[in-house]
Amino acid sequence: MKTAENWKDYTIIATGDGMKLERWGDVVLLRPDPQVIWHPSFDLYSYKGLNAVYRRSSRGGGGWEYLKPVPEEWTVSYRDLNFIVKPMGFKHTGLFPEQAANWDSMRSLIEECAFLKPGREIKVLNLFAYTGGASVACAKSGALVTHVDAARGMVERAGRNARLSGIESGIRYIIDDCFKFVKKEIRRGNRYDAIIMDPPSYGRGPGGEMWKIEDDIFDFVCTCSQVLVQDPLFVLVNSYTTGLQPTVIKNILTLALKGFNASAQAYELGLPTQEGICLPCGASGLATFC
């Protein structure tokens, strides 16, 4: 397991009964987490500093209940990166803090390549890129990033995150279906040194196309391999799909990238809590190249 242990503006205070109590800067939120199947050590709802609770509805979905004033949005920092936090529907905040472990790994690879091969332009393709955590991290280390997501609002948020982190150029923002964009890049002959993807469990394309990760992820990674340069730097696949275990992701990377002499590893992502445990938060696979 890789754990994001270097946060100062984020921490998990406690967990239990399907909920996690988190501090985001000065704001404390209580949100559902399906991994939390144990009981808490105290009543999380009575925590003195609690600002808001996300309550599920019996009819599906849910909403935020505000117990104390909460800004519409605020900023948290990780190392030299800054991100907007905003409570949204479906319990989201616009940031997945466990991904900091992947940000660190990718930045190390980019910076090492820049040191060993000065002058090499490192192009990164970030697919299903959401609000741009990985895009901002890679660009901060000098990569040229193409950020692709089908949701205009998330792409706009990614641009704001980049500017908050002092990045005024170096990221190209694309609002498009990721599969269609990759196919267009293949036809155009565009190539990338690294690919990042965080595909959803289920989805529907603009033409009604169905996406189911268990059925489509292998073919998608195979297709994406066609936009890699001959000597790529890395490919990272992340998933929050229950049941898609790290070894499955590793096998997909190994088989889909076998023509590139790839070395794949896979791992759970986790966040340490103040209780002294580590909360699992999805799985990732990282392929690097000799």
N, C-alpha and C positions, 0 to 999 in steps of 0.2 A: 504494500500500500504506500502511495505517495501522499503525504499530508502537507497542507498549507499552514505552516507553523509560524510564519513571519508577519502575520497581520498585526497591526496596532490599532486600527480603526474598526476591527470586527472581531467578535468572539462569541462562541456559544456558551451561555451561562449555565444552562441546565436543560435536560431533556426528560421526556416521559409521557406515557399514554398518548402516543402519536403526535406529540408537539415538541418543538424546540424553541427555547427562549434565547434570543440573540440580541447583542448590542451592535448597532450600526452607528458608529460615531457616538453621538449623545442620545440616540433614540433606541429604545428597547422594544422589540417586536416579538410576538408569540405566533408562530406559524405551524401548520401541519407538516409532518414528515412521516411518510409511510414506513421508513426504516425503524422508527422508534417504537418498539413493541414491548418495552419494559415500563415499569412504574417510576415516577419521579421521586426524588428524595424530599421534596416539599411541594406545596401547592403552587404551581407555576403561575396560575391566574392571580395569585395574591402578591406577586413580586412587587416590591414597593416602587420600583422605577418603571414599571410597565407602561408603555405609551399606547400600544394598539394590539389587538388580537384579530387574527383572520379566522372567521367562523364559517364552517361549511354549512350549506343549506341542505335540508332533506330532499329538496327538489333538484339537487345538483348545483355545482358552482359554490358560490359563497360571497363573502364580502368582509371588509375591514370594519371593526368596531373600535372607535377611538376613545380611549380612556383619559388621555391627556393631550394637549396640543402637539401636533406633529406638522413640521413643514411640508408643503406640497412635494418638495424634493430637497435633497441636500447632497453633500459631497463627502466621499470617503477616499482615503489614500492607501496605496500599497506601494512601498518603495518609492519610486519616482513617478508613479502613475496615479491619476485622479479619475474618479468615476462618480456619475450621478446615481443616487439611490432614490427610488420613488415607489411607494406601495401601489401595486397595480392589481388588476383582476387575476384570478387563478393563483392567488397567494404570492405572486412574483414581486421582486424588487428591482429588476433590471440588471442584476449582477449575481453571478454564481461564484462566491468567494473561494470554493475549493479549487477552482480553475487556476488559482495563483500558482499551484504546484506545476501545472503545465506551462504557464507563462514563463516561469523561471527556467524550465528545461529548454524551451524553444529559444529564449533569449541567449542562453549559454551557447547553444549550437550556432546561432547566427553570429554572435560575437567572436566565437572561436574561428569560424570560417572567415570572417572579416580580418582577423589577425593573421591567419595562415595564408590567405589568398587576398592580399590587399588590392583594392581596385575592382574586385568581383562585385557585380551588382546582384543582390540577393532578392529575388522576386517570390513573394508568398501569396498563395491563393487561399482565402479564408471563406469557406462555404457554410451556409446556414449560420451566418456570422453574428446574428443577434445584435446586441448593443456594443460589440466591438472590443471586448476585453482582450482577446488574443490579437486582434488587429493592432490595437494601441500598444500592446507589449512588444510585438515584433517590430513595429515601426519605430518605437523608442530606441530599439537596438540597431536601427539603421536599415532595416529591410524596406523594400517597396511592396506595399500590400494592396491586393485587390480584394475588397470586402464585398461579399455577395449575400443578399438576403431578400426574400420576397416581400417583406413587410416594410413599407416606407417609413413608418414611425420609428422602427428599431434602427434603421439605417441613419435616420436623422439623429437619433440619440448617440449612435456610434461617432458621428462627426463631432458632436458636442463633447463627448468623452475625450476624443483626440485633441481637441483644442484646449480642454482643461489640462491635459498632460503636456501642453507646449508643442503639439504636433500640428503644424499648419499645412504641411505638404507631406507626400510620401504614402498617402492612402487614397486609392481610387474606389469610389462608392458605386455599387451597381445594385439596382432594384430589379431582381429577375428571379425566375425559377432556377434553382441551382443546376439541375440536370440539363436543362435547355442551355444554360450559359456555358457549361463545360463542353457540350457538343459544338456550340458555336466557336469556342476557343480552339477546339481540335481542327475545325475547318479553316479557321483563320491562321493556324500554325503558331499560335502563341504558346509559350512554354514557361514553366515555373520551377523554381528551385525547391519549393516546399509547398505542401498542401495541408490545410487544417480543415476538419469537418466535424460538425456536431449535429447530425441529422436527427429529426424527430422520430418518435415511435410510429406515428401515423400522420398522414398528411394528404392533401389533395392539391394538385397542380392547377394552374389557371385554366386549363382546358378540361378539368374534371379528372385528370389522371390520379389514380390512387397510389400512395406510397405506404408500404408497410416494411419496416426496417428489416425484419427477419427474411422477407422475400427479396428485397431489393438492394441491400447494402453491399453484398459481394459484387454484383454487377456494376454498381455505382463506383466502387473503389477501382475495379478493373478499368472502367471508362476513364476515371480521373487519372489513372497512370499514363494515359496517352498525352497528357499535357505536362508531364514531367520532362525536365532536361535530361540529358544522357547521364550526368553525374549529379543527381539530386542531393539535397541536404537532409530532409526529413518528410515524413507523412505522419500526421497525428489524427486519429479517429477517437472521438469521445461519444459516449452514449449514456443516457439515463434510463434506458429501457430495462425494466426488471426482467431478469432471465438471460440477458445478453452478457455472459460472463467474460472476464478478461481474456481467458484462453481462446474463446471464440473470436474475439477481435484480433488477437495475435495470429490465429490461423488464417483469418481473412487477409491480413496484411502480408503474411508470408507467401500465400498462394497467389494473391493478386499482383504482387510486386516481385515475383520470382525472377523476372528478367533483369532486375536491377541489382542483384546481389545485396538484398536488403537484410538487415538484422533487426528483428522485431522483438519488442518487449511489451508486456501488458500488465495492468495493475488496477486495483481499486484506487479511487480518490477518496480522501478523508479529511475531516476537520477535527482537531482536538477540542475537547470541551473542558470547562473548569471542573467538571466532575472527575477528571482523570481518565476518561475514555476517549475513543476516537469514533466519530460518526461517519459511516460509509456514505459516499455521495456520488455514485455512478462509477463508471469504468472507462479507462482509456487504453489505447494502444499506440505505441510510438515506434515507427520504423526509421532507422538511420541507415546510411549507406557507406560502404567501404570505399 
